Structures are given as structure tokens and as C-alpha cells.
């Protein structure tokens, strides 16, 4: 048999929301993301140019030493591109963390505001209205009235 669940679930302890990310922190994280993306794009463009230069050297019949040197530079650029991709991923994770923090603090503020306005507006009329519904249901009036059609 399932345990009986109460309709009145305990409210979360009212606590001040954790400090939200400041606009300066958001701007810093966004700037880091943009800088990492720009570095990655620049390295990618440089790598594409290096591969084009290697292709041109091969088609021109350049000596093996020059080809090795150009190919080694392409390898260096590939490693830099991987490093910049990792930095971009780390910056993106930082941006995601700030975004989660902002949405969480917004939800917490809304929850606290709803609770504050809800308890201030909760008066005797709400209690009486709810109590009259409960009393009517216990008297059996609600069980009979929905099936009766009024003409």
C-alpha cells in the first residue's frame, strides 16, 4: 500500500538567494569566450593558409627540406588549434556556469517574491473560501451537483 502523501508539502527553508553573478563577471566571462573564439578562428585561418602553401610547394616541386619545414609548421598550428579549442571549451563551460547561476538566482528571487506577496495577500477571505469548499465536499454537495444539469 502506498504511503499517504500530504497535500501540504513542507516549504523550502526561506533563505536569501546565493549572490548572483555581477554584470562585471558576466562581461568578463563573455569576453573570455569571444577572445578564445577569435584566437581559434585566427589559428584556423593560419592553418588553412599553411596547408595551401604546402600544396603549392608540392605542386611547384620544392625540395624535401622545405616541404618538411612547412609540414612541421602545419603540425605546430594543429597543436595550437587544439589548445585554442580546449580554451574555448573551458570558456564555454564558464559561460554555462554563469548562465545557470543567473537563472537560479532569478528563480529564487521570483520564489521569494511570490512567497512574500502570497503570504501578505493571504487573508481571512482565502481561508474562508477554502474552508467552505472543504465543508461543502464533506457534506456531499459537490458530489451531487456536477451531475445535475440546470435548464
Secondary structure, 3 states (H helix, E strand, C coil): CCCCCCCCCCCCCCCCCCCCCCHHHHHHHHHHHHHHHHHHHHHHHHHHHHHHHHHHHHHHCCCHHHHHHHHHHHHHHHHHHHHHHHHHHHHHHHHHHHHHHHHHHHHHHHHHHHHHHHHHHCCHHHHHHHHHHHHHHHHCHHHHHCCCCCC
